[in-house]
Amino acid sequence: MIISGLLIGSLALAAYRHFHTKKTVTRNPSKKTEKGQPKEASFSSNRVQQLAEISGDTIEISPEEREVNRKGLIFLGTFGTITASAVFMPALAILNLPVALYILKDVYRGSYQSLKKKQLNVDTLVVVLNTLLLMGGQYFMCNLYLMLYLLNRKLMLKLKHHSSNSIVDIFKQQPKTVWMIVNGVEIKTTFEDIKQGDHIMVHTGGKIPVDGFVKAGIATIDQHLLTGESQPIEKKTNDQVFAMTIVLAGKLEICVDKTGEETTFAQIGQILNQTVNAKTKRQFWSENLTDKTVLPTFLLSAAALPFLGSVGAMIMLNSHFRYRLTLITGSSVLNFLNVAAKKGLLIKTGQTLETLNTIDTVIFDKTGTLTLEQPSIGYIYSEVGYDKNTILAYAAAAEEKQTHPVAKAILAEASQRQLVFPTFDSTEYRVGYGMMVTVKGQILRVGSERFMQMENCHISEYIQQMQQRCYVEGHSIVFVALDNCVVGAIELQATIRPEAQEIIDALHDREISLSIISGDQKEPTRQLAEQLGIDHYHAEVLPEQKAKLIAKLQQQGKSVCYIGDGINDSIALKQADVSVSLRGASSIATDTAEVILMDGTLSQLEELFILAEDYEQNMKLTTNAVILPCIINFGGAFVTSFTLLDSMILSGASVIAGFGSAIQPLLTHRKGDQ
């Protein structure tokens, strides 16, 4: 009784911690200590904070969790009276009956529904055992089982809540109003009123709300959300444009082709919503094992009744691990998820930890994943009479007030070289083409080949040859012209993430096959794969084709981890066995991915696989810690001196052993921090 009392007391403290929770969690700043230093957040709050930062919304607990919290508080409120009655005032033990019935009402209901289908489940076993305990006056041990049940429900609901991948509502990003052209006049109207064939106007900084074709105008468009490519694209008359892309500069009159759910962006979202529950429906193996062993336990207990008596039969029933296995393995999962959060890894589902140990193929998206959005400056070409620094200084001065990735790359290189920009008399931006400025009577132009042709600027054979070489290698080029003659050009190359090579080498050491899938051209994709030592590459791949390539590998028996950062990756992320994205990626990618690398780099990718290995080892140890005492308990039924109280104590020991194993990752992590 003393050992059981200590056990139930310690569990009561754990129960209070779990049931005394707020209904919502918001993105509040870290609390400060008296000395002004931030307190170290709990592992649970770390994960909640990360989820809040990724979603941008308040995280609410489910109605089921609120119901379990309510039951837990009622149980704790009557715990002292009921426990004391078992020793000092047996007459008050009757109070245990309504509390037990209220807490287990769902269990009784579940057992009834199961029996109607002529099936037995763990609910039936719990109902039978608790009913026998109540009828036998074993109120104290009944309380222990009630507490274990409530803790189990609380933890499993938490796991399922964090395992749900909420897909962002793509239509909340659509503009509420648009400018429609009627008889040559721009009229502000609601987005819902737009239909096929209408003409709308989108100005600088505006988001294109439809799929369509450019009727008039020239503009620079950011299509990164759809294509993943960082460099803006020029759009002119008759070019196709897509919903949710952004007009960086200029304005476009667009003839509407598709709206609402018919747009490319919306269709990708629909595919995601159709597959959102594909992985969250998976049940933990411990739940399945629990249910599958109920019928054999009943049969063995019934068969033993004539030979071992009622005590032996009850010991056999009590030897079943019931909710203990799901409770403790669930706790182990949560502990690992929280340790991951402490390490900068937001893992949304415990199933991911199991699946990671089967991964034999890792596929990277190219732009934004293996490379940074901002390109780097490659070779600078100059005509006779001009040096490379002069060409770069001219370009930097022209782009000084621009914010697109190309401008940032030019300005960063000029700053690194500590160049002094020339002073200009005036500046003019030619929409969709480039910059034109004047200095001491000379006209300086910086921009695309189309810009140079439009301004009748002469491009020498040397610069044309360099342009062709850049094109073959998949690099971009920016021209610099004085008056009507191109005097130089700047090559733009993809910038490989500084940590990429180390991560690639680490994955190769694990004998994992590596691939790149990219919507970019073949040559730069090939070069990147060769430079990093990646085994395979696929270039010029559309978003839906990425998922098909992954599905093909899965049909060949491969277990695939996909790493991407944009909406063009979202279908592939959902198709993969494990999906990974980076913090700072598009919201739909982080909503879809099962793992978010919170530091925004690939640095923690190897740590993710190491953590999964630790999880696998800990789960085996935890399972054995729960099941082994149950096997001993079962064998005790055949020993005459083994009593029901001994069986109860051994059941409690399996809980302690299981929890001891489950909290091991937390203890190890804290020790490593010291």
Buried (B, 14 or more C-beta within 10 A) or exposed (E): EEEBBEBBEEBBEBBEEBBEBEEEBEBEEEEEEEEEEEEEBEBBBBBBBBBBBBBEEEBEBEEBBBEBBEBBBBBBEBBEBBBEBBEEEEEBBEBBEEBBEEBBEBBBEBBEEBBEEEEBBBBBBBBBBBBBBBEEEBBBBBBBBBBBBBBBBBBBBBBBBBBEBEBBEBEEBBBEEBBBBEEEEBEEBEBEEBEEEBBBBBBBEBBBBBBBBBBBBBBBBBBBBBBBBBBBBBBBEEBEBBBBBBBBBBBBBBBBBBBBEEBBBBBBBEBBEEBBEEBEEBEBBBBEBBBEBBBEBBEBBEEBBEEBEEBBBBBBBBBBBBBBBBBBBBBBBBBBBBBBBBBBBBBBBBBBBBBBEEBBBBBBBBBBBBBBBBBBBBBBBBBEEBEBBBBBBBBBBBBBEBEBBBBBBBBBBBEEEEBEBBEBEEBEBBBBBBBBBEBEEEBBBBBBBBBBEBBEBEBBEBBEEBBEBBEEBBBBBBBBBBEEEBBBBBBBBBBBBEBBBBBBEBBBEEEBBBBBBBBBBEBBBBBBBEEBEBEEBBBEBEBBBBBBBBBEBBEEEBBBBBBBBBBBBBBBBBBBBBBBBBBBBBBBBBBBBBBBBBBEBBBBBBBBBBBBEBBBEBBEBBBBBBBBBBEBBBEBBEEEEBEBEBBBBBBBBBBBBBBBBBBBBBEEBEEEEE
